[in-house]
Amino acid sequence: MTDLPTKTSTSALFSSEMRIPYLLAMLQFVLLMVFNANYGYFRDELYYIACTKHLAFGYVDQPPLSIVILWLNRMVLGDSLYALRFLPALTSSIVVVLAALMAGKLGGGKFAQGMAALSAVAAHGLIGHGKLFSMNPFDVLFWTLAAYAVISIFRDDRPKLWMLYGLVVGLGLENKYSVGFSIIGLVAGLLLTRQRKHLADKWFWCGAGIATLVFLPHVIWEATNGFPSLEFMRNASENKNINLGAVDFLIGQIKDINVLNAPLWLGGIYFFWKHEGGRYRPLAWYYPVVFAVMVAGHAKIYYLSAIYPAFLAGGAVLFEQIIQKTSWNWLKPAYATLVALMAIIILPLAVPVLPVEQLVKYEHTLGLVPRPDEHSSLGELPQYYADQFGWKEMVDSIATAYRTLSPEEQAHCFIFVRNYGEAGAVDFFGKEYGLPDARCAHNSYWFWGPGKETGDIAIIVGNSRTLEDNLADLRRRYKSVQLITTTHAKYSMPFENGRYIFVCKGMNTTFQQLWPTEKFFI
């Protein structure tokens, strides 16, 4: 097979074909930075901030890399919403550039590279990752970098790049386990095609060794701590995540990546199957294998979003080739315009560009009802927005209870809450009220222990939805149980509304004794 000419990585970065992709990436970055502070701190962001105070090689619900990144980010930029969300916005915009570069690597011209970038911006499931600090924007980046490395290996016949691939997926695993799905999909694709020759190449195994070495510190942490993440993932799969069949999972993908992008990424699968005699065919198998494994593992719909930049790039090249063969040039602006218009219509559901009251009205206008991906009821907002509301109000309610205590009681007060979002909120917002850090048995907070206070004087957020059940539960341990107030925030997750807050005194045991039985990994 005769190799097609290809630009070097450096010349591709500065080619004239990249002007539109760079403009689109800058537009996305500015859009995210202008609007990403419109609401409040997200539940997981508050938890991640708490994790930065307990640096380790692992946490119950995640590997350590994103926490290290956040720790450095806080040291340099601080804790404002703009500071916290700068890197996610930047990372998501880099993915837009990488999508265009992959299209160029695959033989696409100016239109294909611009279309790949536009489709990445228009995919609300991708741009949405850039609005919050979490593992997800970095996860998308690592998947995309890995795909770019694989395309370069196949395109340029450079097996030494398996070492770069190994480094990327090793770091990706240190950020989020879902990169493992990517590895499974690629290995399956290699086994099922003539590119299986790479499995016998020393450079492939050098890459595997690099990935193993990079990921090894976290594996050691897991082993020395009894593999808590396995327990967490099992509980989440069985008791928290909604189990979707293949059809519902596919429909979710089409909606999440912009319905008008579907022809591109589906075309990308076909492109990788047929292009250059099957040179990229492992990537054609890659998508259905990863899809099937995620469905079998009861993954959330957005877990697969990281796979799409490569397939949008391949589809953009296929579309450009079809236009060149048919001379239907009018399709280029027509399709690009439709994709952009759909992106604008759906944008408020991906980025908080509207005040929350207007967002609720907009949802109703479009007839879009928030759909849960966990076994938790939703209110007027989808979970990723609702979990940005109610935290300061909750901490203010706890502070109200705290103020009922004498100074001596405050000095020994134990604040016990029920999930890491509540605990992170107390730790972050509570300082302005003089509150002690919260104690919680949820995920990594359980590892951090109950502290030195026994709990004889405690402020406790009730675990049940009824007052009677809460009183019955707390009176088993305390002589005095007094209801002080309840939480309320209009747009928060429903289960965070109406939570009872009690002042409890005279404990018949200690939290140190109870702690082993309180563990809650999910």
N, C-alpha and C positions, 0 to 999 in steps of 0.2 A: 504494500500500500504506500502510495506517495504522500508524504506529510504535507499538509497545507502550510503556507508561511504563517508565522505567528510573531507578534511583537514581543519584545522583552517586557518583563514586568514593569521596568522603569519607564520605557517609552509608552506603554499602555496607560500608565497613570497620568501622563501629561499629554496624551493625544487629544486632538480636537474633538474626537467622538465622546470624550468624557465631560465636555462642558455642561451639557444638560444634566447628566447624572450628578455632577457636583452641585449644580444649582438646586436640584430637587433635594439632595441631601441637606444642603444648607437651609432650605425652606422648612424641611421637616424638623431640623434642630431648633430653628427659631420658633416654630409653632409650638413645639414641646416646652421650650423654656419660657415662652410668654404665658402659657396657660397651665403649666403643671402645678402651680401653687394655688389654683382656684378653690380647691376644697381643703382637705386637711391631711394629716399624717395617716398613712395606711396601717392597718393592724400589723402586718408583717414588718413594716419599716420600724415600728416601735420595738418589736421583738429583736430585730437585727441590731438596733442600737444597743439594746441590753446585751446582746451577744458580744459586741465589741469590748465590753468590760470584762469578758471572760474568754480571752483568746485561747484557742485550743486547736488541735488537729482534727476536730470533728464536733458535731452537734447531733442531737437525736434526729433531727429532721433535715439535715443538710451537711454537706462537706464544708470545709472552712474557707475556701477562696473568696467567696463574696463577702464574708465577714471581714477578712483581712483587707479587702479593697475598701470596704466601708470604714474600717478603722483608720486607714490612711486618708480617706476622703474627709473624715471628720477632723483629723489633725490639721489638714491643709485648709479646708473650706468652711468647716463648722457644721452646725446642725439645722440650718434653715431649710425649708422645703426646696428652695432653688439650689442650695448647695448639695442636698441629698440626692437630687434628681438630675444633676448636671451630667454625671457619667452615664446613666441610663439613656439620656437623650443623645449624648455623643455616640455611644455604642450603637444605638439603633440607626443612627444616620450613617455610620461606617458600613453597616450591613447593606444600605442602599447602594453605596459605592461598590461594594464587593459583588452585588448582583450584576451591576453593569460590567464590571471587570470579567466576571465569569462569562457573560454573553460575548464579550470580545474574545476571550480565550477560546470559545466554542465556534468562532468564525463569524460572529455577528458584526454588522456594520453600525453606523451611527444610529439608525432607527432602532435596531435590536437592543443596543446598549441603553438608549433612552427609554425604551419601552420596559426593559427589565427594571430600571430604576423607578420608573413611574409605578409599575405594578407593585413593587416593594413598598413604596410610600402609600399606595392605595389600599394595601392589605391591612385593614384595621386590627387584625390579629397580630400583626408585626409592629406597627407603629404604636399600638397600645402598650407594648412592653416597655416603651421608652418613657412612660409617664410616671413610673414608680421605681423605687430602688428595690430590687429583688434579685434572685438568681437568674430570672428569665431573660433580661436583655443580654447578659453575658452568655447565657446558654445559646441563644440564637447566634451570637457572634462566633462561638466556638464551632457550632454545627456548620456555619457558613464558611469559616476558614478551613475546616476539615474538607468540605466539599470542593472548595477551590484547590486545595492541595491534591485531592484525588483527580480532579479534572486535569490539572497540570501534569500529573504522573502519566495519565492515559494519553493526553494530547502531545506532550513533548517527549514521551518515553524517558522519563527521568526517575528511575526507581529510588534514587537516593532521597527523594522527597518523602519517602515513607517515614524517614526520621522526623521531618517536620510534622507530618501527620500525627505521628506518635506523641510528639510534644503537645500539639494542639488538643488531641483527645485526652491526654493525661491531665492537662490543665482543665479541660472541660469536665472531666470526672471529678476533679477537686472542687468544681463549682456546683455541678448538679448531676445526679446519677443518670438522668435521661440520655446523656451522651452515649451511655451503654447501648441504648436502642439503635443509635446510629452505627455503632461498631457491629452489632449483630446484623443489621441490614446490609452493610458493606461486605462483610465476610460471606454472607449468603449469596450476594450478587457475584462475588468472585468465584465461589464454588460452582455456580450455575452457568458460567460463561467461560469462554476461552481465556479470559483474563485471570483464570485460576493459576496461571503460571507465576503470578506475583506471590502466591502463597508459598512457593518454593524459593523465592528470592531472599538472599540474606538481608537485603535492606528492609524488606517488610518486617522481618523478625527483629531487626535493630530498632525499628519504629515501635514494635510491640514491647520491646524491652524498655525503651524510653518511657512509654506510657505507663508501664508497670512501676517503674522507679518513681515517677512523678506522683502516682496515686498511692504508692506504698505507705507513706506516713499516715494517711487516713485509714487505710486498711488495718494498720497496727493499732491505731486508736480504737477502731471498732472492736477488734479482737480483745484488747485489754479492758474494754468496758462492756463486754457481753453482747456485742452486736445490737445495740439499741435501735439502729436505723432499720434493721430487718423487722423488728417488732413494730416500729412506727409504720413502715410501709404496709405490712400485713394488716394492721388495724385500720389504716386509711382505706385500703382496697376493699376490705370486708364490711366496714361500718360507716365510712364517711362518703367516699366517692360514689356517685350514681353510676350504675353499670349500664353502659350503652351497647347496643348491638352494632354490627358493622354498618347497617344502613343509617342509623341515627348518627353514628360517629362520622360517616361520610358526609351526611347533610350538614353536620356541624362544621366540617372542614370547609365546605363550599361557602357557608355563611361567614365563617370567621376570617377567610382570606379575601373576601369581596366576591360576590357571586359572579361578577364580570371578569374576574381573574381566573375563574375556573377553566375556560378554554386554554389559557396559557399554561397553567401548571399541569393540566391533563395532557396538553400537547407536548409539554416537556418530557413526560414519561415516554411518549411515542418517539420524540426526537432522540432520546438517549438509546432507545431500542434500535433505531434504524440508522442513525447518523454514522457516516464513515465506516460502514460495514459492521457495525456493532462494537466499535472501539469503546464506547461508553455504556455498553449494555449492562454492566453491573449496577449502574445507577438506575436503570429501568426496573430491575428487580428490587433495588434498594427501597423504593417507595412502598410497594405492596407488602414487603416483608415487615418493614417498620410499622406500617399501618396495622397489620394483622397482630403483631406482637403487642402493640399498644391496646388494641381492642381486647385481646385475651387477658391483658394485665389490668383492665378496668381503668385505663388512663383517662384523664380529663381531656376535653377537646383541644385545649390550647397547648397541650404537651407536644403535639405534632407540628405546631407552627414553625418551629426552627428548621424544618426540612425544606420549606418552600422557596427561599431565595434561589437555590440552584435550579429548581424546576421552573420557576418563573423565567429565569435566564434562558434555559433551554427552550422553553415555549416561545420566548420572544424571538430567538434565532429562527425557529421553525416558521413563525408567522412572517418574518421578513423574507425568508426563502420562498414561501408560498406567494407573497405579493410580487416578488421578482419574476416568478414563473408565469403569473397570470396577468401582470401589469395592472392589477386593480389597486392603483396607488391611493385612490380615495379611501380605501379601507384603513390606511394608516392614521390619518387625523380623526376619522370617524370613531374607530375603536378606542384610540387614546383618549378622545373627548368623553366617550361613554364611561370608561374606567375612572377618569378623573371626577366626573359628575357623581358617580355612585360613591366614590371616596368622600366627597364633600357631604353628601346626604348622610352617610353613616358616621362621619367624623365625630359628632358629639358623643357617640357611644364608645369611642375609643380614646378620645382626649377631652378633658373637661373644658371645652371652649364656651359652654353656656353656664350661666348661673343655675344652681341646682333646681330652683323652682321652674325655670324655663325648660330644663332638661326633662323633667317629669312630664310637662305638657307636650314636649316634642316626641317623647316616647309614645304617648297616647295618640298623637297625630299620625305617627307612622304605624300605629297598631302593633308595636313591639312590646311584648310583656317580658320583663326580666325572667330568664330561665336559670334555675339553679343547676350547678354541677356537683353539689354536695347535698347530703340529707339535711338541709337547713332551709327553712322557709325564707322567702324574700319579701321585702316591702315594695316600695315604689322604685327602688334603684337596684341595678345588678350588684352582686356582692363586691366587685372590685371598686365600686363607687361607695356603696353603703358603709364599707369598712374604713372609710375616711371620715366618718361622722360619729359624734357621740363621746369621743375619748376625753376631751376636756370637761364635758358635762359630768361624766362618770367620776373623774378625779375630784371635781368640785363637790360631788355628793359624798365621797369618801372623806374629803376634808371637813365637811359639815359634821360628820360623825366624830372625826378626830378632835374637833373643837369642843365636843362635849366632855372630853377627858380632862382631868387635872394635869398640871405640868408633870407631876411624878408618874402618872399613868401614861402620859405621852412618851416619857423617856423609855418605857418598857413596852410600848405598843407593838403588836404584831398584826400586820395587814395581810390577810389571806384572800386571794382572788382565785378565779376558776379557770382562766385560760391565759395564754401568753400575751394576747392582745391587751387584756386588762392589766396584767402585770407590767408590761412594757409602758403602758400609759401612765401608771402610777409612778414608775421609776423616772419617766421623762418629764411629765408635767407636775409631779408631786413636789418637786424641790421648791417651787414658788410658794407652796403651802407649808413647807417644813415637814413634809411627810417622810417617814422612813421608807426604804425600798420595800416593795411588795414581795411576798412569798407565794409560790405557786407550784403545783405538782405537775404542770403540763409541760411535756417535752423537756427541753434542756433546763428549764427552771427547776425541774425536779432534781437534776444533777447538781445544781448549785446549792441545794439543801435548804433547811429551815432557818439557818442562822442561829444566833445564841439565845434569842428570846424564846421563852417556853410557850407563849401563847396564852398565858393566864389572863392577860388583858389584850383583847383582840378586836379588830374590825374585820368582819367577814362578809364577803359577798355571797348571798345565798345560792345554793346549787339547784334548787327546785323552782318551779314556776308558780307554786302556790305558797301562801304565807303559812298555812298549817303544816305542810310538809317540811318547810324550812325550820319552823319552830321545833317540830318533833325531832328533826335531825340534830339541831344544835343543842337542844336541852339534854341530849344523851351525854354531852361532854361538859356543859357549863351550868353553873348554879344560876347565873343571871344572863338572860338573853333579851336585849331591847332593840326593837325595830326603830331605826332612826329615819330612814328615807328610802326612796326608790329611784332608780335611774330613769332618765327620759331624754331622748333626742329624736326628733321627728324622722330623720332620714337614716338612722343607723340600722344595722342588722336587727331584725325583730327580736332575736333571742338576747340582745343586749339591752332591750327596753324592758322596763318594769322589773329590773333585778333588785331584790331586797338587800339592803345594807344594814347590818346589825352590829351593835356593840355587845361583846360577850365578855363576861368576867367569871373568875372562879373555875378554872378548868380542872377536871378530875384526872388528867394525864398531861402529857406534853406533846408538842408537835414533833419533837425529836423522836419520841417513841412511836408516834403515828406515821412518820414520814415514809417508811418502807411500804406501807399499805396504800399510800395516797397516789402512787405513780400512775400517770395518765399519759400514755404515748399514743397520739393519733393526729 
